[in-house]
């Protein structure tokens, strides 16, 4: 399976930041191969205890999970957020916003993507798993990996 080898190629990182889309696909059985790849990635990262998210990712997950499934019970959403909260969670601050503005200017990416990049940098993550940014792009010490590229 190509997604399994992709995960193993990048799992050597001590910490890996997960963007919202990875979490969403991991809970969307209708996403096919992306669902399987996201679940495998998260399972592998959890075994290495290297998962990192930010408050922004948790917020975006809540909004989009409810948008995708109008019947989603708040109790289930709460359980998922509690599970994600066992990982390292980077809290965005006013300083985070200012840093994101600089990253946005420097790399010509959206503000929201810049805030994700900043959170990954602050956490000490070496890899940022996302399908929203350019695969292989280096933002300071953080490299973007699209775990769905082979899908």
Rosetta blueprint (number, residue, H / E / L):
1 X L
2 X H
3 X H
4 X H
5 X H
6 X H
7 X H
8 X H
9 X H
10 X H
11 X L
12 X L
13 X L
14 X L
15 X L
16 X E
17 X E
18 X E
19 X L
20 X H
21 X H
22 X H
23 X H
24 X H
25 X H
26 X H
27 X L
28 X L
29 X H
30 X H
31 X H
32 X L
33 X H
34 X H
35 X H
36 X H
37 X H
38 X H
39 X H
40 X H
41 X H
42 X H
43 X H
44 X H
45 X H
46 X H
47 X H
48 X H
49 X L
50 X L
51 X E
52 X E
53 X E
54 X E
55 X H
56 X H
57 X H
58 X H
59 X H
60 X H
61 X H
62 X H
63 X H
64 X H
65 X H
66 X H
67 X H
68 X H
69 X L
70 X L
71 X L
72 X L
73 X L
74 X H
75 X H
76 X H
77 X H
78 X H
79 X H
80 X H
81 X H
82 X H
83 X H
84 X H
85 X L
86 X L
87 X L
88 X E
89 X E
90 X E
91 X L
92 X L
93 X L
94 X H
95 X H
96 X H
97 X H
98 X H
99 X H
100 X H
101 X H
102 X H
103 X H
104 X H
105 X H
106 X H
107 X H
108 X L
109 X L
110 X L
111 X H
112 X H
113 X H
114 X H
115 X H
116 X H
117 X H
118 X H
119 X H
120 X H
121 X H
122 X H
123 X H
124 X L
125 X L
126 X L
127 X E
128 X E
129 X E
130 X L
131 X L
132 X L
133 X L
134 X L
135 X L
136 X L
137 X L
138 X E
139 X E
140 X L
141 X L
142 X E
143 X E
144 X E
145 X E
146 X L
147 X L
148 X L
149 X L
150 X L
151 X L
